[in-house]
Amino acid sequence: MRKRGNSQFKQYLTGYLFISPWLIGFLAFTLYPFLKSIYLSFTRYNIVSDAKWVGLANYKMLLTEDSLFYKSAWVTIKYACISVPIAILVGIGLALLLNINVKGIAVFRTIFYLPSIVPSVATSVLFIWLLNPNIGVINKLLALLHIRGPSWLNTAPWAFNSLLLMALWGVGGSMVIYLAGLKDIPVHLYEAATIDGANPVRKMWHITLPMMTPVIFFNLVMGIIGAFQTFSQAYIMTPNGGPEDSTYFYSLYLYNRAWKYLDMGYASAMAWMLFLVVVVMTALVFRTQKRWVHYGG
């Protein structure tokens, strides 16, 4: 028994040694900052001096005195409410088009997927050039149609709309997931519907969409989480929050509060408020899934 116990201990030890780099990285760079931020959210801390305990003062100021908190939160919520549904609709539409068996369809799938793997920094720089009011390609194309293009990133309504337009650029990632979901729908369901005389619209409404709801649910949750964390596009394309703070996203405000003003305690409180909002939104979506998500099994 002792030899067997020693053998198991050596096996466990070997296993933990192999995963120790990940464990050390998780403890040092994920778990410790996570727990530390909870403490800092109840303090005044500017990096150069010791943290001073202030209790709920950061949260009270955030909810009652900070007008930028509500403004940035509204910009983020508006962006999520518009970009997520549009991305879902466009992703499903592209998946349906690319699910057709025609010659060269793999090339088109690759073309639509490639933008989703381009780093957001590179994409942002590309869109700055595309949306340039003087030499941008988009305004040049609009000029061919005798349409005067707007100053995309320099006017209040169009700066926000430009980021919405950019959100569709990376829809290829979710499109691939929808395409996989379409491939997973049993063919016999369509065959039975054809025998019953169902037209393509009825097949779409009663077979395709219900069978796709688990995939739609997954992309909805991931889209909400991603939309509430929007940062790099706004930071690069409209670094100061855009005209009239039209693109002053919550994450951008959080970043400025932490690294521009070195108010780490307040920024930690903001981060935990964001975390709670995302958790609540995700929980609400999960709570509704029983009403509309259909699992074939």
Buried (B, 14 or more C-beta within 10 A) or exposed (E): EEEEEEEEEEEEEEEEEEEEEEEEEEEEEEEEEEEEBEEBBBBBBBEEEEBEEBEEBBBEBBEEEBEBBEBBBEBBBEBBEBBBEBBBEBBBEBBBBBBEEEEEEEEBBEEBBEBBEEEBEEBBEBBBEBBBBEEBEBBEEBEEEEEEBBBBBBBEEBBBBBBBBBBBBBBBBBBBBBBEBBEEBEEEBBEEBEEEEBEEEEBEEEBBBBBBBBBBBBBBBBBBBBBBBBBBBBBBBBEEBBBEBBBBBBBBBBBBBBEEEBBBBBBBBBBBBBEEBBEEBBEEBEEEBEEEBEEEE
